[in-house]
Amino acid sequence: LPSKICPVCQRPFVWRKKWEKNWAEVKYCSKRCSRARSRHSTAK
């Protein structure tokens, strides 16, 4: 299965059935990390 690294927690996460339609747009491993993104700088 494809995997990505969460930019907030730096942990790998793998493809899930619920992300089947929008895997290309998925950036965060969880809703928690999605909400926490404003507290972390993701700019490089």
mmJSON file of the N, C-alpha and C atoms, coordinates in Angstrom:
{"data_MODEL":{"atom_site":{
"group_PDB":["ATOM","ATOM","ATOM","ATOM","ATOM","ATOM","ATOM","ATOM","ATOM","ATOM","ATOM","ATOM","ATOM","ATOM","ATOM","ATOM","ATOM","ATOM","ATOM","ATOM","ATOM","ATOM","ATOM","ATOM","ATOM","ATOM","ATOM","ATOM","ATOM","ATOM","ATOM","ATOM","ATOM","ATOM","ATOM","ATOM","ATOM","ATOM","ATOM","ATOM","ATOM","ATOM","ATOM","ATOM","ATOM","ATOM","ATOM","ATOM","ATOM","ATOM","ATOM","ATOM","ATOM","ATOM","ATOM","ATOM","ATOM","ATOM","ATOM","ATOM","ATOM","ATOM","ATOM","ATOM","ATOM","ATOM","ATOM","ATOM","ATOM","ATOM","ATOM","ATOM","ATOM","ATOM","ATOM","ATOM","ATOM","ATOM","ATOM","ATOM","ATOM","ATOM","ATOM","ATOM","ATOM","ATOM","ATOM","ATOM","ATOM","ATOM","ATOM","ATOM","ATOM","ATOM","ATOM","ATOM","ATOM","ATOM","ATOM","ATOM","ATOM","ATOM","ATOM","ATOM","ATOM","ATOM","ATOM","ATOM","ATOM","ATOM","ATOM","ATOM","ATOM","ATOM","ATOM","ATOM","ATOM","ATOM","ATOM","ATOM","ATOM","ATOM","ATOM","ATOM","ATOM","ATOM","ATOM","ATOM","ATOM","ATOM","ATOM","ATOM"],
"id":[1,2,3,4,5,6,7,8,9,10,11,12,13,14,15,16,17,18,19,20,21,22,23,24,25,26,27,28,29,30,31,32,33,34,35,36,37,38,39,40,41,42,43,44,45,46,47,48,49,50,51,52,53,54,55,56,57,58,59,60,61,62,63,64,65,66,67,68,69,70,71,72,73,74,75,76,77,78,79,80,81,82,83,84,85,86,87,88,89,90,91,92,93,94,95,96,97,98,99,100,101,102,103,104,105,106,107,108,109,110,111,112,113,114,115,116,117,118,119,120,121,122,123,124,125,126,127,128,129,130,131,132],
"type_symbol":["N","C","C","N","C","C","N","C","C","N","C","C","N","C","C","N","C","C","N","C","C","N","C","C","N","C","C","N","C","C","N","C","C","N","C","C","N","C","C","N","C","C","N","C","C","N","C","C","N","C","C","N","C","C","N","C","C","N","C","C","N","C","C","N","C","C","N","C","C","N","C","C","N","C","C","N","C","C","N","C","C","N","C","C","N","C","C","N","C","C","N","C","C","N","C","C","N","C","C","N","C","C","N","C","C","N","C","C","N","C","C","N","C","C","N","C","C","N","C","C","N","C","C","N","C","C","N","C","C","N","C","C"],
"label_atom_id":["N","CA","C","N","CA","C","N","CA","C","N","CA","C","N","CA","C","N","CA","C","N","CA","C","N","CA","C","N","CA","C","N","CA","C","N","CA","C","N","CA","C","N","CA","C","N","CA","C","N","CA","C","N","CA","C","N","CA","C","N","CA","C","N","CA","C","N","CA","C","N","CA","C","N","CA","C","N","CA","C","N","CA","C","N","CA","C","N","CA","C","N","CA","C","N","CA","C","N","CA","C","N","CA","C","N","CA","C","N","CA","C","N","CA","C","N","CA","C","N","CA","C","N","CA","C","N","CA","C","N","CA","C","N","CA","C","N","CA","C","N","CA","C","N","CA","C","N","CA","C","N","CA","C"],
"label_alt_id":[null,null,null,null,null,null,null,null,null,null,null,null,null,null,null,null,null,null,null,null,null,null,null,null,null,null,null,null,null,null,null,null,null,null,null,null,null,null,null,null,null,null,null,null,null,null,null,null,null,null,null,null,null,null,null,null,null,null,null,null,null,null,null,null,null,null,null,null,null,null,null,null,null,null,null,null,null,null,null,null,null,null,null,null,null,null,null,null,null,null,null,null,null,null,null,null,null,null,null,null,null,null,null,null,null,null,null,null,null,null,null,null,null,null,null,null,null,null,null,null,null,null,null,null,null,null,null,null,null,null,null,null],
"label_comp_id":["LEU","LEU","LEU","PRO","PRO","PRO","SER","SER","SER","LYS","LYS","LYS","ILE","ILE","ILE","CYS","CYS","CYS","PRO","PRO","PRO","VAL","VAL","VAL","CYS","CYS","CYS","GLN","GLN","GLN","ARG","ARG","ARG","PRO","PRO","PRO","PHE","PHE","PHE","VAL","VAL","VAL","TRP","TRP","TRP","ARG","ARG","ARG","LYS","LYS","LYS","LYS","LYS","LYS","TRP","TRP","TRP","GLU","GLU","GLU","LYS","LYS","LYS","ASN","ASN","ASN","TRP","TRP","TRP","ALA","ALA","ALA","GLU","GLU","GLU","VAL","VAL","VAL","LYS","LYS","LYS","TYR","TYR","TYR","CYS","CYS","CYS","SER","SER","SER","LYS","LYS","LYS","ARG","ARG","ARG","CYS","CYS","CYS","SER","SER","SER","ARG","ARG","ARG","ALA","ALA","ALA","ARG","ARG","ARG","SER","SER","SER","ARG","ARG","ARG","HIS","HIS","HIS","SER","SER","SER","THR","THR","THR","ALA","ALA","ALA","LYS","LYS","LYS"],
"label_asym_id":["A","A","A","A","A","A","A","A","A","A","A","A","A","A","A","A","A","A","A","A","A","A","A","A","A","A","A","A","A","A","A","A","A","A","A","A","A","A","A","A","A","A","A","A","A","A","A","A","A","A","A","A","A","A","A","A","A","A","A","A","A","A","A","A","A","A","A","A","A","A","A","A","A","A","A","A","A","A","A","A","A","A","A","A","A","A","A","A","A","A","A","A","A","A","A","A","A","A","A","A","A","A","A","A","A","A","A","A","A","A","A","A","A","A","A","A","A","A","A","A","A","A","A","A","A","A","A","A","A","A","A","A"],
"label_entity_id":["1","1","1","1","1","1","1","1","1","1","1","1","1","1","1","1","1","1","1","1","1","1","1","1","1","1","1","1","1","1","1","1","1","1","1","1","1","1","1","1","1","1","1","1","1","1","1","1","1","1","1","1","1","1","1","1","1","1","1","1","1","1","1","1","1","1","1","1","1","1","1","1","1","1","1","1","1","1","1","1","1","1","1","1","1","1","1","1","1","1","1","1","1","1","1","1","1","1","1","1","1","1","1","1","1","1","1","1","1","1","1","1","1","1","1","1","1","1","1","1","1","1","1","1","1","1","1","1","1","1","1","1"],
"label_seq_id":[1,1,1,2,2,2,3,3,3,4,4,4,5,5,5,6,6,6,7,7,7,8,8,8,9,9,9,10,10,10,11,11,11,12,12,12,13,13,13,14,14,14,15,15,15,16,16,16,17,17,17,18,18,18,19,19,19,20,20,20,21,21,21,22,22,22,23,23,23,24,24,24,25,25,25,26,26,26,27,27,27,28,28,28,29,29,29,30,30,30,31,31,31,32,32,32,33,33,33,34,34,34,35,35,35,36,36,36,37,37,37,38,38,38,39,39,39,40,40,40,41,41,41,42,42,42,43,43,43,44,44,44],
"pdbx_PDB_ins_code":[null,null,null,null,null,null,null,null,null,null,null,null,null,null,null,null,null,null,null,null,null,null,null,null,null,null,null,null,null,null,null,null,null,null,null,null,null,null,null,null,null,null,null,null,null,null,null,null,null,null,null,null,null,null,null,null,null,null,null,null,null,null,null,null,null,null,null,null,null,null,null,null,null,null,null,null,null,null,null,null,null,null,null,null,null,null,null,null,null,null,null,null,null,null,null,null,null,null,null,null,null,null,null,null,null,null,null,null,null,null,null,null,null,null,null,null,null,null,null,null,null,null,null,null,null,null,null,null,null,null,null,null],
"Cartn_x":[0.83,0.0,0.867,0.403,1.171,1.193,2.237,2.329,2.858,2.631,3.101,3.602,4.313,4.775,3.919,3.384,2.581,3.505,3.219,4.096,4.042,3.044,2.913,3.662,3.356,3.965,5.15,5.415,6.547,6.452,5.263,5.072,4.522,4.9,4.34,2.9,2.095,0.745,0.443,-0.384,-0.647,-2.043,-2.214,-3.482,-4.606,-5.751,-6.941,-8.092,-9.014,-10.174,-10.931,-11.06,-11.811,-11.126,-9.814,-9.075,-8.965,-9.707,-9.598,-9.78,-10.757,-11.084,-10.155,-9.549,-8.749,-7.369,-6.753,-5.43,-4.411,-4.489,-3.526,-3.613,-4.774,-4.96,-4.737,-4.635,-4.454,-3.045,-2.951,-1.645,-1.363,-2.423,-2.258,-2.753,-2.131,-2.466,-3.779,-4.213,-5.414,-6.062,-7.269,-7.943,-7.188,-6.61,-5.837,-4.677,-3.926,-2.803,-3.295,-4.419,-4.985,-5.314,-5.878,-6.193,-4.935,-3.908,-2.677,-1.761,-2.073,-1.172,-0.85,-1.775,-1.538,-0.503,-0.262,0.727,2.127,2.221,3.516,3.796,5.017,5.401,5.682,4.925,5.142,5.858,6.141,6.844,8.322,8.876,10.296,11.11],
"Cartn_y":[-1.2,0.0,1.252,2.306,3.556,4.173,4.923,5.588,7.006,7.816,9.206,9.491,10.613,11.073,12.277,12.222,13.336,14.519,15.707,16.863,17.391,17.009,17.48,16.577,15.281,14.363,13.583,13.729,13.069,11.543,11.008,9.556,9.121,7.924,7.414,6.941,7.111,6.549,5.983,4.952,4.245,4.541,4.238,4.416,3.707,4.363,3.761,3.836,2.912,2.854,4.182,4.841,6.104,7.219,7.045,8.042,7.661,6.628,6.1,7.184,8.057,9.074,10.291,10.579,11.807,11.594,10.458,10.158,11.233,11.788,12.81,14.061,14.324,15.524,15.29,14.031,13.72,14.121,14.942,15.402,14.952,14.777,14.499,13.102,12.488,11.112,11.022,12.131,12.092,13.471,13.503,14.787,15.613,14.932,15.635,16.406,15.76,16.438,17.529,17.296,18.314,19.584,19.415,20.574,21.21,20.413,20.912,21.605,21.543,22.073,23.546,24.306,25.734,26.011,25.036,25.21,24.824,24.165,23.726,24.403,24.763,25.36,24.249,24.242,23.226,23.82,25.121,25.77,25.403,25.253,24.889,26.015],
"Cartn_z":[0.0,0.0,0.0,-0.668,-0.656,0.743,1.009,2.307,2.132,3.148,3.184,4.591,4.733,6.043,6.444,7.63,8.137,8.444,7.905,8.145,9.582,10.351,11.724,12.697,12.66,13.637,13.072,11.785,11.122,11.134,11.303,11.294,9.943,9.507,8.255,8.453,7.425,7.444,6.067,6.029,4.777,4.253,2.976,2.286,3.024,3.087,3.692,2.706,2.832,1.931,1.899,3.047,3.088,2.292,2.0,1.225,-0.247,-0.664,-2.021,-3.083,-2.895,-3.904,-3.874,-2.719,-2.622,-2.0,-2.238,-1.667,-2.018,-3.222,-3.643,-2.764,-2.194,-1.375,0.116,0.529,1.951,2.379,3.442,3.923,5.351,6.136,7.563,7.91,8.909,9.276,10.047,10.625,11.462,11.532,12.046,12.258,13.29,14.249,15.284,14.659,13.786,13.135,12.186,11.56,10.682,11.469,12.652,13.505,14.074,14.311,14.931,13.928,12.651,11.626,11.814,12.382,12.572,13.664,14.536,15.601,15.165,14.005,13.497,12.171,11.962,10.691,9.686,8.591,7.564,6.361,6.4,5.294,5.321,4.122,4.041,3.45],
"occupancy":[1.0,1.0,1.0,1.0,1.0,1.0,1.0,1.0,1.0,1.0,1.0,1.0,1.0,1.0,1.0,1.0,1.0,1.0,1.0,1.0,1.0,1.0,1.0,1.0,1.0,1.0,1.0,1.0,1.0,1.0,1.0,1.0,1.0,1.0,1.0,1.0,1.0,1.0,1.0,1.0,1.0,1.0,1.0,1.0,1.0,1.0,1.0,1.0,1.0,1.0,1.0,1.0,1.0,1.0,1.0,1.0,1.0,1.0,1.0,1.0,1.0,1.0,1.0,1.0,1.0,1.0,1.0,1.0,1.0,1.0,1.0,1.0,1.0,1.0,1.0,1.0,1.0,1.0,1.0,1.0,1.0,1.0,1.0,1.0,1.0,1.0,1.0,1.0,1.0,1.0,1.0,1.0,1.0,1.0,1.0,1.0,1.0,1.0,1.0,1.0,1.0,1.0,1.0,1.0,1.0,1.0,1.0,1.0,1.0,1.0,1.0,1.0,1.0,1.0,1.0,1.0,1.0,1.0,1.0,1.0,1.0,1.0,1.0,1.0,1.0,1.0,1.0,1.0,1.0,1.0,1.0,1.0],
"B_iso_or_equiv":[0.0,0.0,0.0,0.0,0.0,0.0,0.0,0.0,0.0,0.0,0.0,0.0,0.0,0.0,0.0,0.0,0.0,0.0,0.0,0.0,0.0,0.0,0.0,0.0,0.0,0.0,0.0,0.0,0.0,0.0,0.0,0.0,0.0,0.0,0.0,0.0,0.0,0.0,0.0,0.0,0.0,0.0,0.0,0.0,0.0,0.0,0.0,0.0,0.0,0.0,0.0,0.0,0.0,0.0,0.0,0.0,0.0,0.0,0.0,0.0,0.0,0.0,0.0,0.0,0.0,0.0,0.0,0.0,0.0,0.0,0.0,0.0,0.0,0.0,0.0,0.0,0.0,0.0,0.0,0.0,0.0,0.0,0.0,0.0,0.0,0.0,0.0,0.0,0.0,0.0,0.0,0.0,0.0,0.0,0.0,0.0,0.0,0.0,0.0,0.0,0.0,0.0,0.0,0.0,0.0,0.0,0.0,0.0,0.0,0.0,0.0,0.0,0.0,0.0,0.0,0.0,0.0,0.0,0.0,0.0,0.0,0.0,0.0,0.0,0.0,0.0,0.0,0.0,0.0,0.0,0.0,0.0],
"pdbx_formal_charge":[null,null,null,null,null,null,null,null,null,null,null,null,null,null,null,null,null,null,null,null,null,null,null,null,null,null,null,null,null,null,null,null,null,null,null,null,null,null,null,null,null,null,null,null,null,null,null,null,null,null,null,null,null,null,null,null,null,null,null,null,null,null,null,null,null,null,null,null,null,null,null,null,null,null,null,null,null,null,null,null,null,null,null,null,null,null,null,null,null,null,null,null,null,null,null,null,null,null,null,null,null,null,null,null,null,null,null,null,null,null,null,null,null,null,null,null,null,null,null,null,null,null,null,null,null,null,null,null,null,null,null,null],
"auth_seq_id":[1,1,1,2,2,2,3,3,3,4,4,4,5,5,5,6,6,6,7,7,7,8,8,8,9,9,9,10,10,10,11,11,11,12,12,12,13,13,13,14,14,14,15,15,15,16,16,16,17,17,17,18,18,18,19,19,19,20,20,20,21,21,21,22,22,22,23,23,23,24,24,24,25,25,25,26,26,26,27,27,27,28,28,28,29,29,29,30,30,30,31,31,31,32,32,32,33,33,33,34,34,34,35,35,35,36,36,36,37,37,37,38,38,38,39,39,39,40,40,40,41,41,41,42,42,42,43,43,43,44,44,44],
"auth_comp_id":["LEU","LEU","LEU","PRO","PRO","PRO","SER","SER","SER","LYS","LYS","LYS","ILE","ILE","ILE","CYS","CYS","CYS","PRO","PRO","PRO","VAL","VAL","VAL","CYS","CYS","CYS","GLN","GLN","GLN","ARG","ARG","ARG","PRO","PRO","PRO","PHE","PHE","PHE","VAL","VAL","VAL","TRP","TRP","TRP","ARG","ARG","ARG","LYS","LYS","LYS","LYS","LYS","LYS","TRP","TRP","TRP","GLU","GLU","GLU","LYS","LYS","LYS","ASN","ASN","ASN","TRP","TRP","TRP","ALA","ALA","ALA","GLU","GLU","GLU","VAL","VAL","VAL","LYS","LYS","LYS","TYR","TYR","TYR","CYS","CYS","CYS","SER","SER","SER","LYS","LYS","LYS","ARG","ARG","ARG","CYS","CYS","CYS","SER","SER","SER","ARG","ARG","ARG","ALA","ALA","ALA","ARG","ARG","ARG","SER","SER","SER","ARG","ARG","ARG","HIS","HIS","HIS","SER","SER","SER","THR","THR","THR","ALA","ALA","ALA","LYS","LYS","LYS"],
"auth_asym_id":["A","A","A","A","A","A","A","A","A","A","A","A","A","A","A","A","A","A","A","A","A","A","A","A","A","A","A","A","A","A","A","A","A","A","A","A","A","A","A","A","A","A","A","A","A","A","A","A","A","A","A","A","A","A","A","A","A","A","A","A","A","A","A","A","A","A","A","A","A","A","A","A","A","A","A","A","A","A","A","A","A","A","A","A","A","A","A","A","A","A","A","A","A","A","A","A","A","A","A","A","A","A","A","A","A","A","A","A","A","A","A","A","A","A","A","A","A","A","A","A","A","A","A","A","A","A","A","A","A","A","A","A"],
"auth_atom_id":["N","CA","C","N","CA","C","N","CA","C","N","CA","C","N","CA","C","N","CA","C","N","CA","C","N","CA","C","N","CA","C","N","CA","C","N","CA","C","N","CA","C","N","CA","C","N","CA","C","N","CA","C","N","CA","C","N","CA","C","N","CA","C","N","CA","C","N","CA","C","N","CA","C","N","CA","C","N","CA","C","N","CA","C","N","CA","C","N","CA","C","N","CA","C","N","CA","C","N","CA","C","N","CA","C","N","CA","C","N","CA","C","N","CA","C","N","CA","C","N","CA","C","N","CA","C","N","CA","C","N","CA","C","N","CA","C","N","CA","C","N","CA","C","N","CA","C","N","CA","C","N","CA","C"],
"pdbx_PDB_model_num":[1,1,1,1,1,1,1,1,1,1,1,1,1,1,1,1,1,1,1,1,1,1,1,1,1,1,1,1,1,1,1,1,1,1,1,1,1,1,1,1,1,1,1,1,1,1,1,1,1,1,1,1,1,1,1,1,1,1,1,1,1,1,1,1,1,1,1,1,1,1,1,1,1,1,1,1,1,1,1,1,1,1,1,1,1,1,1,1,1,1,1,1,1,1,1,1,1,1,1,1,1,1,1,1,1,1,1,1,1,1,1,1,1,1,1,1,1,1,1,1,1,1,1,1,1,1,1,1,1,1,1,1]
}}}
